[in-house]
Amino acid sequence: MSPRELLIGAFQAGVDAVGAEALLPPHLPAPLRGRNIVVAAGKAAADMAACLEAHWPLAASLEGLALTRHGHGVPTVRIEVVEAGHPLPDAAGLAAAERLLALVKSAGPEDQVIALLSGGGSSLLSLCSAGFQPAVSQNAPTLADLRATTAALLTSGAPIAEINCVRKHLSSTLGGQLAAACKAPVTALLLSDVAGDDPAVIASGPFAPDPTTYADALAVLERWHVATPDAVRRHLESGAAGDIADTPKPGDACFSRVTTRVIGNGHTLLEGAAIHLAEAGIRPIILGDTYTGEAREVAQAFAALAREIKQHHSPWVPPLVLLSGGETSVTVRGGGRGGRNTEFLLALALALDGLPGIHALAADSDGLDGTEDNAGAMIAPDTLARAAGHDARAHLANNDAYGFFAALDDLLVTGPTRTNANDFRAILIER
């Protein structure tokens, strides 16, 4: 088996391990005599909804709405699937989020709500806060304002928890607000795509207490130098001044009706890959699923570790594969194309500088690296040597890792995987 085949196989095994069929069935609640209402949001929403349908008794009531990214839908019978914009919200998403909120509000104490949440839910559930619906004022924020704010946040280099802090305070669904709107008991089943698996951060926590405030959201904009439309800033300032009620906080009575379980995460992804590698006779080393920071800086640290292992057999003796996950970030300063995984790999290739016997794959488990059409890419010892006419450092400076790997035909293109446990990195160090 070639290094390329080995690493791609490990990635696919990891993705399979965080698929709905592998995770969801043991956690499903029993049907009730009342209404059994499913609300799902995220890149895994449609697959989770279809899996629940397949395991749900035909005689029991079942209805619901699953909101997922364009291209991530699957056929369902009893739960409606709506595809909408991600990472930037669109009109389809706002309309579906409004319907989902109404569905949650319609549930009574004799019913139950089953929430299936995964990464991507923050954008997909975007719904203008009741304090600034466009119908209220000509100066109120619009969908265009939400899109501009989201785009600025995503290119600022801010960590996902801080990005979601702002999103919660521009929404009437996120940050525990669906829990506050619901009178029925809720079972929230979460596939985590964030380091630390905090339910308040996963899909911006629509059924979880929100410890952040409007003032915190304003501080995020200042800290990361995020420019927003005037209407957005006015709304946040009104909230910070106490003119708009904040999101539900820890200890709020509405959360006594919510049972939350994280059913899978980045470590589950890595464990699935590790099993595949061990069966192939290669030792897997799981370094963890909580790596954050600038992608190119994280790459420097991994290059140093790989070099130590290869040249000095410390702290482990090769052959082996280093596995890691988490969510790095990219502060976009150039005009190129790419995502955090391809940026990580390009920086890693430069740092290793053709060191023999080291191959690597980095990809997003949802099949989409940033806003591009690839999951990630791969490097080999000859990557820089094969890049004749393509200055790797110039591509990195321009945030154009996609263009670099496309020229070498080293992009990893999988299409939507309909799951999301965040980044996957595998570095093979041969003997």
TORKOL-4160 file (C-alpha; in steps of 0.2 Angstrom, whole numbers, padded with zeros to 4 digits, m for minus):
431
<pt num="1" X="0000" Y="0000" Z="0000"/>
<pt num="2" X="0007" Y="0017" Z="m0005"/>
<pt num="3" X="0009" Y="0031" Z="0008"/>
<pt num="4" X="m0005" Y="0040" Z="m0002"/>
<pt num="5" X="m0017" Y="0026" Z="m0001"/>
<pt num="6" X="m0013" Y="0023" Z="0018"/>
<pt num="7" X="m0017" Y="0041" Z="0023"/>
<pt num="8" X="m0033" Y="0042" Z="0012"/>
<pt num="9" X="m0039" Y="0026" Z="0019"/>
<pt num="10" X="m0036" Y="0032" Z="0037"/>
<pt num="11" X="m0045" Y="0048" Z="0033"/>
<pt num="12" X="m0060" Y="0039" Z="0026"/>
<pt num="13" X="m0060" Y="0027" Z="0041"/>
<pt num="14" X="m0060" Y="0042" Z="0053"/>
<pt num="15" X="m0075" Y="0050" Z="0043"/>
<pt num="16" X="m0085" Y="0033" Z="0044"/>
<pt num="17" X="m0082" Y="0033" Z="0063"/>
<pt num="18" X="m0091" Y="0050" Z="0065"/>
<pt num="19" X="m0105" Y="0045" Z="0053"/>
<pt num="20" X="m0123" Y="0046" Z="0059"/>
<pt num="21" X="m0125" Y="0027" Z="0058"/>
<pt num="22" X="m0110" Y="0024" Z="0069"/>
<pt num="23" X="m0115" Y="0036" Z="0082"/>
<pt num="24" X="m0133" Y="0040" Z="0084"/>
<pt num="25" X="m0144" Y="0024" Z="0087"/>
<pt num="26" X="m0138" Y="0020" Z="0105"/>
<pt num="27" X="m0143" Y="0038" Z="0110"/>
<pt num="28" X="m0160" Y="0040" Z="0103"/>
<pt num="29" X="m0174" Y="0042" Z="0116"/>
<pt num="30" X="m0190" Y="0032" Z="0117"/>
<pt num="31" X="m0205" Y="0038" Z="0107"/>
<pt num="32" X="m0218" Y="0047" Z="0117"/>
<pt num="33" X="m0237" Y="0046" Z="0114"/>
<pt num="34" X="m0237" Y="0064" Z="0110"/>
<pt num="35" X="m0228" Y="0073" Z="0096"/>
<pt num="36" X="m0210" Y="0067" Z="0093"/>
<pt num="37" X="m0202" Y="0083" Z="0084"/>
<pt num="38" X="m0185" Y="0082" Z="0077"/>
<pt num="39" X="m0175" Y="0098" Z="0074"/>
<pt num="40" X="m0158" Y="0097" Z="0066"/>
<pt num="41" X="m0145" Y="0109" Z="0060"/>
<pt num="42" X="m0128" Y="0107" Z="0054"/>
<pt num="43" X="m0118" Y="0099" Z="0040"/>
<pt num="44" X="m0123" Y="0082" Z="0047"/>
<pt num="45" X="m0141" Y="0086" Z="0050"/>
<pt num="46" X="m0148" Y="0077" Z="0035"/>
<pt num="47" X="m0139" Y="0061" Z="0038"/>
<pt num="48" X="m0143" Y="0061" Z="0056"/>
<pt num="49" X="m0161" Y="0064" Z="0052"/>
<pt num="50" X="m0162" Y="0050" Z="0040"/>
<pt num="51" X="m0153" Y="0039" Z="0052"/>
<pt num="52" X="m0166" Y="0043" Z="0066"/>
<pt num="53" X="m0180" Y="0039" Z="0053"/>
<pt num="54" X="m0172" Y="0022" Z="0049"/>
<pt num="55" X="m0172" Y="0017" Z="0068"/>
<pt num="56" X="m0188" Y="0025" Z="0073"/>
<pt num="57" X="m0204" Y="0014" Z="0075"/>
<pt num="58" X="m0216" Y="0016" Z="0061"/>
<pt num="59" X="m0231" Y="0016" Z="0072"/>
<pt num="60" X="m0224" Y="0031" Z="0083"/>
<pt num="61" X="m0227" Y="0049" Z="0078"/>
<pt num="62" X="m0212" Y="0058" Z="0070"/>
<pt num="63" X="m0211" Y="0075" Z="0062"/>
<pt num="64" X="m0197" Y="0088" Z="0060"/>
<pt num="65" X="m0186" Y="0099" Z="0050"/>
<pt num="66" X="m0167" Y="0097" Z="0046"/>
<pt num="67" X="m0157" Y="0112" Z="0040"/>
<pt num="68" X="m0141" Y="0108" Z="0031"/>
<pt num="69" X="m0128" Y="0115" Z="0019"/>
<pt num="70" X="m0132" Y="0116" Z="0001"/>
<pt num="71" X="m0127" Y="0099" Z="m0007"/>
<pt num="72" X="m0127" Y="0090" Z="0010"/>
<pt num="73" X="m0145" Y="0084" Z="0009"/>
<pt num="74" X="m0151" Y="0066" Z="0009"/>
<pt num="75" X="m0168" Y="0058" Z="0005"/>
<pt num="76" X="m0180" Y="0057" Z="0020"/>
<pt num="77" X="m0198" Y="0053" Z="0022"/>
<pt num="78" X="m0205" Y="0060" Z="0038"/>
<pt num="79" X="m0192" Y="0074" Z="0042"/>
<pt num="80" X="m0191" Y="0088" Z="0030"/>
<pt num="81" X="m0173" Y="0093" Z="0024"/>
<pt num="82" X="m0169" Y="0110" Z="0019"/>
<pt num="83" X="m0153" Y="0115" Z="0011"/>
<pt num="84" X="m0146" Y="0133" Z="0014"/>
<pt num="85" X="m0131" Y="0144" Z="0014"/>
<pt num="86" X="m0115" Y="0140" Z="0024"/>
<pt num="87" X="m0103" Y="0148" Z="0029"/>
<pt num="88" X="m0113" Y="0163" Z="0025"/>
<pt num="89" X="m0131" Y="0163" Z="0029"/>
<pt num="90" X="m0144" Y="0165" Z="0015"/>
<pt num="91" X="m0162" Y="0168" Z="0012"/>
<pt num="92" X="m0166" Y="0150" Z="0012"/>
<pt num="93" X="m0158" Y="0148" Z="0029"/>
<pt num="94" X="m0167" Y="0162" Z="0037"/>
<pt num="95" X="m0184" Y="0156" Z="0031"/>
<pt num="96" X="m0180" Y="0138" Z="0037"/>
<pt num="97" X="m0173" Y="0144" Z="0054"/>
<pt num="98" X="m0189" Y="0154" Z="0057"/>
<pt num="99" X="m0200" Y="0139" Z="0053"/>
<pt num="100" X="m0189" Y="0128" Z="0064"/>
<pt num="101" X="m0191" Y="0141" Z="0079"/>
<pt num="102" X="m0210" Y="0140" Z="0076"/>
<pt num="103" X="m0209" Y="0121" Z="0077"/>
<pt num="104" X="m0200" Y="0122" Z="0093"/>
<pt num="105" X="m0213" Y="0134" Z="0100"/>
<pt num="106" X="m0227" Y="0123" Z="0095"/>
<pt num="107" X="m0221" Y="0108" Z="0106"/>
<pt num="108" X="m0231" Y="0106" Z="0122"/>
<pt num="109" X="m0226" Y="0097" Z="0139"/>
<pt num="110" X="m0234" Y="0081" Z="0133"/>
<pt num="111" X="m0222" Y="0081" Z="0117"/>
<pt num="112" X="m0203" Y="0079" Z="0115"/>
<pt num="113" X="m0191" Y="0088" Z="0105"/>
<pt num="114" X="m0175" Y="0079" Z="0098"/>
<pt num="115" X="m0162" Y="0091" Z="0093"/>
<pt num="116" X="m0148" Y="0084" Z="0081"/>
<pt num="117" X="m0134" Y="0097" Z="0081"/>
<pt num="118" X="m0118" Y="0098" Z="0072"/>
<pt num="119" X="m0105" Y="0110" Z="0066"/>
<pt num="120" X="m0111" Y="0122" Z="0053"/>
<pt num="121" X="m0127" Y="0125" Z="0063"/>
<pt num="122" X="m0122" Y="0143" Z="0068"/>
<pt num="123" X="m0124" Y="0149" Z="0050"/>
<pt num="124" X="m0138" Y="0138" Z="0045"/>
<pt num="125" X="m0148" Y="0143" Z="0060"/>
<pt num="126" X="m0145" Y="0162" Z="0058"/>
<pt num="127" X="m0161" Y="0172" Z="0061"/>
<pt num="128" X="m0161" Y="0190" Z="0064"/>
<pt num="129" X="m0163" Y="0194" Z="0082"/>
<pt num="130" X="m0181" Y="0200" Z="0086"/>
<pt num="131" X="m0173" Y="0217" Z="0091"/>
<pt num="132" X="m0168" Y="0221" Z="0073"/>
<pt num="133" X="m0179" Y="0212" Z="0061"/>
<pt num="134" X="m0178" Y="0222" Z="0044"/>
<pt num="135" X="m0197" Y="0225" Z="0045"/>
<pt num="136" X="m0194" Y="0236" Z="0061"/>
<pt num="137" X="m0184" Y="0250" Z="0054"/>
<pt num="138" X="m0176" Y="0255" Z="0037"/>
<pt num="139" X="m0160" Y="0256" Z="0047"/>
<pt num="140" X="m0160" Y="0239" Z="0055"/>
<pt num="141" X="m0148" Y="0225" Z="0050"/>
<pt num="142" X="m0152" Y="0215" Z="0035"/>
<pt num="143" X="m0147" Y="0198" Z="0028"/>
<pt num="144" X="m0133" Y="0207" Z="0019"/>
<pt num="145" X="m0127" Y="0214" Z="0035"/>
<pt num="146" X="m0127" Y="0197" Z="0043"/>
<pt num="147" X="m0117" Y="0190" Z="0028"/>
<pt num="148" X="m0104" Y="0204" Z="0029"/>
<pt num="149" X="m0102" Y="0202" Z="0048"/>
<pt num="150" X="m0100" Y="0183" Z="0046"/>
<pt num="151" X="m0087" Y="0185" Z="0032"/>
<pt num="152" X="m0077" Y="0198" Z="0041"/>
<pt num="153" X="m0077" Y="0187" Z="0057"/>
<pt num="154" X="m0071" Y="0171" Z="0047"/>
<pt num="155" X="m0056" Y="0180" Z="0039"/>
<pt num="156" X="m0051" Y="0189" Z="0055"/>
<pt num="157" X="m0041" Y="0174" Z="0063"/>
<pt num="158" X="m0053" Y="0174" Z="0078"/>
<pt num="159" X="m0056" Y="0157" Z="0086"/>
<pt num="160" X="m0073" Y="0149" Z="0083"/>
<pt num="161" X="m0079" Y="0152" Z="0101"/>
<pt num="162" X="m0077" Y="0170" Z="0099"/>
<pt num="163" X="m0085" Y="0170" Z="0082"/>
<pt num="164" X="m0100" Y="0161" Z="0089"/>
<pt num="165" X="m0101" Y="0174" Z="0103"/>
<pt num="166" X="m0105" Y="0187" Z="0090"/>
<pt num="167" X="m0117" Y="0176" Z="0081"/>
<pt num="168" X="m0127" Y="0172" Z="0096"/>
<pt num="169" X="m0130" Y="0190" Z="0099"/>
<pt num="170" X="m0136" Y="0193" Z="0082"/>
<pt num="171" X="m0149" Y="0179" Z="0082"/>
<pt num="172" X="m0165" Y="0174" Z="0090"/>
<pt num="173" X="m0161" Y="0155" Z="0089"/>
<pt num="174" X="m0143" Y="0153" Z="0095"/>
<pt num="175" X="m0136" Y="0154" Z="0112"/>
<pt num="176" X="m0150" Y="0145" Z="0122"/>
<pt num="177" X="m0164" Y="0154" Z="0114"/>
<pt num="178" X="m0172" Y="0138" Z="0106"/>
<pt num="179" X="m0172" Y="0131" Z="0124"/>
<pt num="180" X="m0181" Y="0146" Z="0131"/>
<pt num="181" X="m0194" Y="0145" Z="0117"/>
<pt num="182" X="m0198" Y="0127" Z="0120"/>
<pt num="183" X="m0210" Y="0120" Z="0133"/>
<pt num="184" X="m0207" Y="0102" Z="0129"/>
<pt num="185" X="m0193" Y="0091" Z="0136"/>
<pt num="186" X="m0178" Y="0091" Z="0124"/>
<pt num="187" X="m0165" Y="0078" Z="0120"/>
<pt num="188" X="m0150" Y="0087" Z="0112"/>
<pt num="189" X="m0138" Y="0075" Z="0103"/>
<pt num="190" X="m0122" Y="0084" Z="0097"/>
<pt num="191" X="m0108" Y="0079" Z="0085"/>
<pt num="192" X="m0094" Y="0091" Z="0091"/>
<pt num="193" X="m0083" Y="0100" Z="0079"/>
<pt num="194" X="m0075" Y="0111" Z="0092"/>
<pt num="195" X="m0060" Y="0109" Z="0104"/>
<pt num="196" X="m0066" Y="0105" Z="0121"/>
<pt num="197" X="m0084" Y="0099" Z="0115"/>
<pt num="198" X="m0093" Y="0114" Z="0124"/>
<pt num="199" X="m0111" Y="0113" Z="0120"/>
<pt num="200" X="m0112" Y="0132" Z="0121"/>
<pt num="201" X="m0100" Y="0133" Z="0106"/>
<pt num="202" X="m0106" Y="0118" Z="0095"/>
<pt num="203" X="m0118" Y="0126" Z="0082"/>
<pt num="204" X="m0118" Y="0141" Z="0094"/>
<pt num="205" X="m0128" Y="0131" Z="0107"/>
<pt num="206" X="m0146" Y="0134" Z="0103"/>
<pt num="207" X="m0151" Y="0123" Z="0117"/>
<pt num="208" X="m0137" Y="0127" Z="0129"/>
<pt num="209" X="m0134" Y="0141" Z="0142"/>
<pt num="210" X="m0124" Y="0155" Z="0135"/>
<pt num="211" X="m0111" Y="0163" Z="0147"/>
<pt num="212" X="m0106" Y="0177" Z="0135"/>
<pt num="213" X="m0114" Y="0194" Z="0134"/>
<pt num="214" X="m0117" Y="0208" Z="0122"/>
<pt num="215" X="m0102" Y="0217" Z="0129"/>
<pt num="216" X="m0092" Y="0201" Z="0125"/>
<pt num="217" X="m0097" Y="0201" Z="0107"/>
<pt num="218" X="m0092" Y="0220" Z="0106"/>
<pt num="219" X="m0075" Y="0215" Z="0113"/>
<pt num="220" X="m0073" Y="0201" Z="0100"/>
<pt num="221" X="m0075" Y="0214" Z="0086"/>
<pt num="222" X="m0062" Y="0226" Z="0094"/>
<pt num="223" X="m0050" Y="0212" Z="0098"/>
<pt num="224" X="m0049" Y="0205" Z="0081"/>
<pt num="225" X="m0052" Y="0222" Z="0072"/>
<pt num="226" X="m0068" Y="0216" Z="0064"/>
<pt num="227" X="m0077" Y="0230" Z="0054"/>
<pt num="228" X="m0096" Y="0228" Z="0054"/>
<pt num="229" X="m0111" Y="0237" Z="0046"/>
<pt num="230" X="m0117" Y="0251" Z="0057"/>
<pt num="231" X="m0134" Y="0243" Z="0061"/>
<pt num="232" X="m0125" Y="0227" Z="0068"/>
<pt num="233" X="m0114" Y="0238" Z="0080"/>
<pt num="234" X="m0129" Y="0248" Z="0085"/>
<pt num="235" X="m0138" Y="0232" Z="0090"/>
<pt num="236" X="m0124" Y="0225" Z="0100"/>
<pt num="237" X="m0122" Y="0242" Z="0109"/>
<pt num="238" X="m0140" Y="0242" Z="0113"/>
<pt num="239" X="m0139" Y="0225" Z="0120"/>
<pt num="240" X="m0123" Y="0230" Z="0130"/>
<pt num="241" X="m0133" Y="0245" Z="0137"/>
<pt num="242" X="m0147" Y="0233" Z="0143"/>
<pt num="243" X="m0160" Y="0239" Z="0131"/>
<pt num="244" X="m0161" Y="0221" Z="0124"/>
<pt num="245" X="m0163" Y="0206" Z="0134"/>
<pt num="246" X="m0147" Y="0195" Z="0134"/>
<pt num="247" X="m0146" Y="0176" Z="0129"/>
<pt num="248" X="m0152" Y="0164" Z="0143"/>
<pt num="249" X="m0138" Y="0161" Z="0155"/>
<pt num="250" X="m0132" Y="0146" Z="0166"/>
<pt num="251" X="m0145" Y="0142" Z="0179"/>
<pt num="252" X="m0160" Y="0148" Z="0169"/>
<pt num="253" X="m0175" Y="0136" Z="0172"/>
<pt num="254" X="m0178" Y="0133" Z="0154"/>
<pt num="255" X="m0162" Y="0121" Z="0154"/>
<pt num="256" X="m0170" Y="0110" Z="0167"/>
<pt num="257" X="m0180" Y="0102" Z="0152"/>
<pt num="258" X="m0164" Y="0099" Z="0141"/>
<pt num="259" X="m0154" Y="0083" Z="0142"/>
<pt num="260" X="m0138" Y="0086" Z="0132"/>
<pt num="261" X="m0126" Y="0072" Z="0125"/>
<pt num="262" X="m0110" Y="0074" Z="0115"/>
<pt num="263" X="m0111" Y="0058" Z="0104"/>
<pt num="264" X="m0095" Y="0060" Z="0094"/>
<pt num="265" X="m0081" Y="0072" Z="0092"/>
<pt num="266" X="m0064" Y="0075" Z="0084"/>
<pt num="267" X="m0056" Y="0061" Z="0095"/>
<pt num="268" X="m0069" Y="0049" Z="0088"/>
<pt num="269" X="m0063" Y="0053" Z="0071"/>
<pt num="270" X="m0045" Y="0050" Z="0076"/>
<pt num="271" X="m0049" Y="0034" Z="0084"/>
<pt num="272" X="m0057" Y="0027" Z="0069"/>
<pt num="273" X="m0041" Y="0032" Z="0059"/>
<pt num="274" X="m0030" Y="0024" Z="0072"/>
<pt num="275" X="m0039" Y="0007" Z="0070"/>
<pt num="276" X="m0037" Y="0007" Z="0051"/>
<pt num="277" X="m0018" Y="0011" Z="0053"/>
<pt num="278" X="m0015" Y="m0002" Z="0066"/>
<pt num="279" X="m0024" Y="m0015" Z="0055"/>
<pt num="280" X="m0012" Y="m0010" Z="0041"/>
<pt num="281" X="0003" Y="m0013" Z="0052"/>
<pt num="282" X="0007" Y="0005" Z="0055"/>
<pt num="283" X="0008" Y="0012" Z="0073"/>
<pt num="284" X="m0004" Y="0027" Z="0076"/>
<pt num="285" X="0000" Y="0040" Z="0088"/>
<pt num="286" X="m0015" Y="0051" Z="0093"/>
<pt num="287" X="m0008" Y="0068" Z="0099"/>
<pt num="288" X="m0026" Y="0075" Z="0102"/>
<pt num="289" X="m0040" Y="0084" Z="0094"/>
<pt num="290" X="m0039" Y="0101" Z="0102"/>
<pt num="291" X="m0026" Y="0110" Z="0092"/>
<pt num="292" X="m0030" Y="0128" Z="0088"/>
<pt num="293" X="m0020" Y="0143" Z="0082"/>
<pt num="294" X="m0014" Y="0150" Z="0066"/>
<pt num="295" X="m0013" Y="0135" Z="0053"/>
<pt num="296" X="0005" Y="0140" Z="0047"/>
<pt num="297" X="0011" Y="0142" Z="0065"/>
<pt num="298" X="0004" Y="0125" Z="0070"/>
<pt num="299" X="0013" Y="0118" Z="0055"/>
<pt num="300" X="0030" Y="0124" Z="0062"/>
<pt num="301" X="0027" Y="0114" Z="0078"/>
<pt num="302" X="0022" Y="0098" Z="0069"/>
<pt num="303" X="0037" Y="0100" Z="0057"/>
<pt num="304" X="0049" Y="0101" Z="0072"/>
<pt num="305" X="0041" Y="0085" Z="0080"/>
<pt num="306" X="0042" Y="0075" Z="0063"/>
<pt num="307" X="0060" Y="0080" Z="0061"/>
<pt num="308" X="0064" Y="0075" Z="0078"/>
<pt num="309" X="0056" Y="0058" Z="0076"/>
<pt num="310" X="0064" Y="0055" Z="0059"/>
<pt num="311" X="0081" Y="0060" Z="0063"/>
<pt num="312" X="0083" Y="0055" Z="0081"/>
<pt num="313" X="0069" Y="0042" Z="0084"/>
<pt num="314" X="0063" Y="0053" Z="0098"/>
<pt num="315" X="0050" Y="0052" Z="0107"/>
<pt num="316" X="0045" Y="0038" Z="0096"/>
<pt num="317" X="0053" Y="0026" Z="0084"/>
<pt num="318" X="0046" Y="0026" Z="0066"/>
<pt num="319" X="0037" Y="0020" Z="0056"/>
<pt num="320" X="0022" Y="0028" Z="0063"/>
<pt num="321" X="0008" Y="0040" Z="0059"/>
<pt num="322" X="0005" Y="0056" Z="0070"/>
<pt num="323" X="m0014" Y="0059" Z="0071"/>
<pt num="324" X="m0021" Y="0076" Z="0077"/>
<pt num="325" X="m0037" Y="0087" Z="0075"/>
<pt num="326" X="m0045" Y="0103" Z="0081"/>
<pt num="327" X="m0048" Y="0119" Z="0072"/>
<pt num="328" X="m0034" Y="0130" Z="0067"/>
<pt num="329" X="m0037" Y="0147" Z="0059"/>
<pt num="330" X="m0031" Y="0158" Z="0045"/>
<pt num="331" X="m0029" Y="0177" Z="0046"/>
<pt num="332" X="m0032" Y="0181" Z="0027"/>
<pt num="333" X="m0021" Y="0194" Z="0021"/>
<pt num="334" X="m0019" Y="0189" Z="0003"/>
<pt num="335" X="m0031" Y="0186" Z="m0012"/>
<pt num="336" X="m0028" Y="0168" Z="m0015"/>
<pt num="337" X="m0039" Y="0153" Z="m0012"/>
<pt num="338" X="m0038" Y="0140" Z="0001"/>
<pt num="339" X="m0043" Y="0134" Z="0018"/>
<pt num="340" X="m0034" Y="0131" Z="0035"/>
<pt num="341" X="m0029" Y="0113" Z="0030"/>
<pt num="342" X="m0021" Y="0117" Z="0014"/>
<pt num="343" X="m0013" Y="0132" Z="0022"/>
<pt num="344" X="m0006" Y="0120" Z="0036"/>
<pt num="345" X="0001" Y="0108" Z="0023"/>
<pt num="346" X="0009" Y="0121" Z="0012"/>
<pt num="347" X="0018" Y="0128" Z="0028"/>
<pt num="348" X="0022" Y="0110" Z="0033"/>
<pt num="349" X="0030" Y="0106" Z="0016"/>
<pt num="350" X="0041" Y="0122" Z="0017"/>
<pt num="351" X="0046" Y="0119" Z="0035"/>
<pt num="352" X="0051" Y="0100" Z="0031"/>
<pt num="353" X="0060" Y="0106" Z="0015"/>
<pt num="354" X="0060" Y="0089" Z="0007"/>
<pt num="355" X="0065" Y="0079" Z="0022"/>
<pt num="356" X="0064" Y="0061" Z="0015"/>
<pt num="357" X="0052" Y="0048" Z="0022"/>
<pt num="358" X="0038" Y="0060" Z="0027"/>
<pt num="359" X="0021" Y="0061" Z="0020"/>
<pt num="360" X="0005" Y="0070" Z="0026"/>
<pt num="361" X="m0013" Y="0073" Z="0023"/>
<pt num="362" X="m0024" Y="0087" Z="0031"/>
<pt num="363" X="m0042" Y="0088" Z="0028"/>
<pt num="364" X="m0058" Y="0094" Z="0035"/>
<pt num="365" X="m0069" Y="0079" Z="0040"/>
<pt num="366" X="m0085" Y="0088" Z="0032"/>
<pt num="367" X="m0076" Y="0086" Z="0015"/>
<pt num="368" X="m0074" Y="0105" Z="0012"/>
<pt num="369" X="m0059" Y="0115" Z="0017"/>
<pt num="370" X="m0065" Y="0132" Z="0020"/>
<pt num="371" X="m0076" Y="0138" Z="0006"/>
<pt num="372" X="m0067" Y="0128" Z="m0008"/>
<pt num="373" X="m0072" Y="0111" Z="m0016"/>
<pt num="374" X="m0059" Y="0101" Z="m0009"/>
<pt num="375" X="m0057" Y="0092" Z="0008"/>
<pt num="376" X="m0039" Y="0096" Z="0010"/>
<pt num="377" X="m0023" Y="0090" Z="0001"/>
<pt num="378" X="m0007" Y="0079" Z="0003"/>
<pt num="379" X="0011" Y="0082" Z="0003"/>
<pt num="380" X="0026" Y="0070" Z="0000"/>
<pt num="381" X="0045" Y="0073" Z="0001"/>
<pt num="382" X="0045" Y="0078" Z="m0017"/>
<pt num="383" X="0031" Y="0091" Z="m0016"/>
<pt num="384" X="0042" Y="0106" Z="m0017"/>
<pt num="385" X="0053" Y="0099" Z="m0030"/>
<pt num="386" X="0038" Y="0095" Z="m0041"/>
<pt num="387" X="0032" Y="0113" Z="m0040"/>
<pt num="388" X="0042" Y="0120" Z="m0054"/>
<pt num="389" X="0036" Y="0137" Z="m0058"/>
<pt num="390" X="0026" Y="0138" Z="m0042"/>
<pt num="391" X="0034" Y="0148" Z="m0028"/>
<pt num="392" X="0028" Y="0139" Z="m0012"/>
<pt num="393" X="0032" Y="0154" Z="m0001"/>
<pt num="394" X="0023" Y="0166" Z="m0013"/>
<pt num="395" X="0008" Y="0155" Z="m0013"/>
<pt num="396" X="0008" Y="0155" Z="0006"/>
<pt num="397" X="0010" Y="0173" Z="0008"/>
<pt num="398" X="m0005" Y="0176" Z="m0004"/>
<pt num="399" X="m0016" Y="0163" Z="0006"/>
<pt num="400" X="m0016" Y="0153" Z="m0010"/>
<pt num="401" X="m0013" Y="0135" Z="m0004"/>
<pt num="402" X="m0027" Y="0129" Z="m0015"/>
<pt num="403" X="m0019" Y="0135" Z="m0031"/>
<pt num="404" X="m0002" Y="0128" Z="m0026"/>
<pt num="405" X="m0009" Y="0110" Z="m0023"/>
<pt num="406" X="m0021" Y="0111" Z="m0038"/>
<pt num="407" X="m0006" Y="0114" Z="m0049"/>
<pt num="408" X="0002" Y="0098" Z="m0042"/>
<pt num="409" X="m0014" Y="0088" Z="m0043"/>
<pt num="410" X="m0012" Y="0085" Z="m0024"/>
<pt num="411" X="m0029" Y="0091" Z="m0019"/>
<pt num="412" X="m0040" Y="0079" Z="m0009"/>
<pt num="413" X="m0058" Y="0080" Z="m0016"/>
<pt num="414" X="m0071" Y="0069" Z="m0008"/>
<pt num="415" X="m0087" Y="0079" Z="m0010"/>
<pt num="416" X="m0098" Y="0082" Z="0006"/>
<pt num="417" X="m0096" Y="0068" Z="0019"/>
<pt num="418" X="m0112" Y="0074" Z="0028"/>
<pt num="419" X="m0103" Y="0073" Z="0045"/>
<pt num="420" X="m0092" Y="0086" Z="0054"/>
<pt num="421" X="m0079" Y="0083" Z="0067"/>
<pt num="422" X="m0067" Y="0096" Z="0062"/>
<pt num="423" X="m0049" Y="0095" Z="0055"/>
<pt num="424" X="m0040" Y="0079" Z="0052"/>
<pt num="425" X="m0021" Y="0078" Z="0051"/>
<pt num="426" X="m0010" Y="0063" Z="0048"/>
<pt num="427" X="0009" Y="0063" Z="0046"/>
<pt num="428" X="0017" Y="0047" Z="0040"/>
<pt num="429" X="0035" Y="0045" Z="0046"/>
<pt num="430" X="0044" Y="0031" Z="0038"/>
<pt num="431" X="0058" Y="0021" Z="0045"/>
